[in-house]
Amino acid sequence: MIIRSVNLETVCGPTSVFPKNTLPEVAFAGKSNVGKSSLINALMNRKAYARTSEKPGKTQTVNFYNINQELYYVDLPGYGYAAMPEKEKQKMGKMVEAYLKSSEMLREVFLLIDIRHDPGANDKLMYEWVLSEGYRPFIVATKLDKIKRSETAKKVKAIRAGLNADSETQILPFSSVTKQGREELWAEIERVTG
């Protein structure tokens, strides 16, 4: 995918009304600090367009990035950040839920899981919830550069088992540092939005 233009077009907070976009959307969900913004930057071929942070919970809005005037990457707030007040967590959850329920242009949900760790309770909930909304999540196992290559297959298997995901569910190891997996992600995005 050749990225010709990127524009952060819409930022929605808890009280915002989501835009009625006419272009296809793909959404990125995952735990706080799983590497969502880094992955989106890698997919946009930009170093720091989506704000990244060492601190979990940086993205607290639903961000719509217009790509090439052809589709949207939708960056959802991270979930499961322990230090966030309960009230804020609930607000974020409701916002993500409202987006997933209301978007008419959403084509696929990419669920990001850190390849170094087994899926947590929040990951399992999100996976099941996305399935219950009628989507089959595409799992992106992030931070691939942080493990030995020989561990990859075992870690992917652990993610599949941890989510109780069937063999139809795709799990793609990905590194925003080395860009491994980027071509495959672009191909998948083109497949569902083309």
N, C-alpha and C positions, 0 to 999 in steps of 0.2 A: 504494500500500500504506500503510495507516494503521498506524503503529507504536504499539501500546498498551503493550506491556511488553517489556523487554529484561533478560535475566539471564545473566551469565557463569556457566554452570552447572557446567562441567567443564574442568579444565586438566590436560592429559596431558604428562608429560615422557617421556624416552627409555625409562624402565623401567615406565611406567604401562600398565595395560590399558585399552583404549578402551571407552567405555560402549556398551552395546547399546541404542541409542536406538530409540524406536518412532515418532518423527516424522521426516519427510523432512529431509535435509541437503543444503546446497550448500556447496562448499569453495572457498576463495580461495587460489591459489598464485601465486608470483612471486618474482623476485629480491629480495634484501634492498634496502630503501629504494625500492621501486617504488611505494609508497603503499597497501599492503594495509590497514593499520590505519586510514588516513585514509578509504579507500573504505568500509570496514565501518562506521566512525563515520557517514559520510554516509548509508549505507543504513539505519542504525539511528536516524537523526535525533538523534544525540547528538554533542556536541562532542568529548569525549575519553574515551569509555567504553573503547574499545580503545586501549591505550597506543601513542602515536606517539613517534618519536624522530628527531632529525637523524642519529643514529648508526645505520648499518646493523646488521642482526642483532639487533634488540631482541626480536622475537618468537622465542623458542626453545622454545616449547611448542605443542601443538595445543589451541586454545581453542574451546570449544563455547558459542556464544551462543544461548540459547533466545529466539526471537522470537515474541511473542504466544501462547505455549504451542501454536504451530502448526508451527514448523519450526526448524531450526538453521542459523546461519551458522557455518561452521567455518574458523577462521583458522589456516592452516598456516605453519610457520616459513619464512622467506625462504631462498633458496639463492644460492650463488655469492658469498658475502661473503669477499673475499680475506684479510682480517686474522684470520679465525677459524682456530684450529688445525685441521689436517687431520682429527684424531680427532673433533673436535666436528662438523665438516662431515659426516663419515660417519654420525655418530649421528643428525643431523638428517635426512639423506637416508633412512636406514633407518626413521625415525619416520614420515615422510611416506609412504613406500612401504607401510609396515605399515597406516597408516590407509586409504590408497586401496584396498588389497587386502582389508581386513577389513570395511569399512563396508557393511552391507546396506541402509542407508537413503540412501546418497549418490545424488543425482539429477543433479548437474551439477558440473563443475569450471570455475571461472572462472580463466583464466590471465591475470595482469596483466603488461603490458609497457609500459615508459615510451615514450610516443609520440615522444619526441625522438630516440630511438636505435634503430638496427636491432637485431633480436633477436640476442642473443649465443648462444654455444655451449650454455650452460646452459638458455636459453629453448627452443632447438630440441630439446634432449634431453627436457626436461619435456613439451613439446608432443607429441613422438613417443611418449613413455612413457605419457602419459595416454590417447592414442589406442590404444596397444597394450593398455591395461587395459579397453578397451571403451567409453570415454567419448569424446564429441566436445567438446574444450575450447571454451568460449566466451571469445574474447579480449577483454579490456578494455584499451584503449590509454589509460593513465593520464597525468595531468599535462597535459591538453589546454590548460589556461590558460597554459602556459609557451610555447606556439607561436602563430604568427600563424594566424588562421582560414584564410587562403589556402593554408597548408601542409598542412592536415588530410588532404585526399584523397591527396596524394603520400606522406605519412607512413604512412597506413593501407595503401596499396599496397606500401610498402617492408616493412612488418611481414608482410603476406601472403606476399610473395616470400621474405623472410628465413626464415619458418617453413616455406616450401614448402606452405602451406595451400591447400586447394582452395576453390572458390567457395561451397561449403556452409558453410564455417567463418565464423561471425559475428565481426566485429571492431567493437567499439563504442568510439568516442572518449568519454572520461570525464574530468571534473574534479571532485575533491572540494571544490575552492574555490568554483566557480560552481554546482556540482550538475548541470552539463550531463551528460545520459546517465543520471541517476538513475531517472527515470520508466521508461525503457526497460529498465534492469536489474531494477527491481521487477517489471515486466510479465513478463520472462523467468523470474524466480524464481517468480512465481505460476503461470506456465505449467507449469514442471517439477515444482512441489511440490503443485499444486492437486488 
